[in-house]
Amino acid sequence: MFRNLPPITKNLLLINLICYLADVVFQRYGISFSHLFGLHYLTASDFRVWQPLTYMFMHANFSHIFFNMFAVLMFAPALEERWGGKRFLIYYLVTGLGAALVQEAVWALQLQPMLSTLDPLLAARLANRVVTIGASGAVFGILLAFGWLFPDVRMFIMFIPIPIRARTLVIVYALIELFTGLAPSAGDNVAHFAHLGGMLFGALILWIWQRHGKLY
């Protein structure tokens, strides 16, 4: 099955896996790739210009990378075969970058007011501890595109033995992310608005391509 995957999808899976394994190995030597390449708040001293791109190739643990890459494996091949490798890669990267941009905006609204009240040294330390990693923003962009292009495909959700249309599934996921982002539970460290950011930028790209007759 892996040999039959289109090239961009295959390489995205490999790159994410290699980055995850490298992070696991180097952590044993006190080097955190997740901190170095993960997305920091824009004003944090540990922020680097490459992080809005590299953060989407870092993952916190095995379950994190497994579910993200499983979604890529399930949905990305259909998009790459429809659009071609170049356009699919552009879509993947732009949705991931868009998710990073939205996350930075959310931090500016939620984090900056608190940091401004603290001692500058303490504020800097706290800002450097805020990190987002993962391909989820791009994955939610992929999910949106699949539901947009193949709205009537019937899908199954784990533990729910009833087929659901792809378009309905996308709407349900978006509403869940919106609700959990606005009313997070205690200990919730998921970047829900980054997921929505991936969908938002995905919708913008799809709308532009549709208007110019390049969606299909």
Buried (B, 14 or more C-beta within 10 A) or exposed (E): EEEEBBEBBBEBBEEBBEBBEBBBEBEEEEEEBBBBBBBBBBBBEBBEEEBBBBBBBBBBEEEBBEBBBEBBBEBBBBBBEBBEBEBBBEBBBBBBBBBBBBBBEBBEEEBBEEBEEEEEEEBBEBBBEBBBBBBBBBBBBBBBBBBBBBEEBEBEEEEEEEEBBBBBBBEEBBEEBBEBBEEEEEEEEBBBBBBBBBBBBBBEBBEEBEEEEEBE
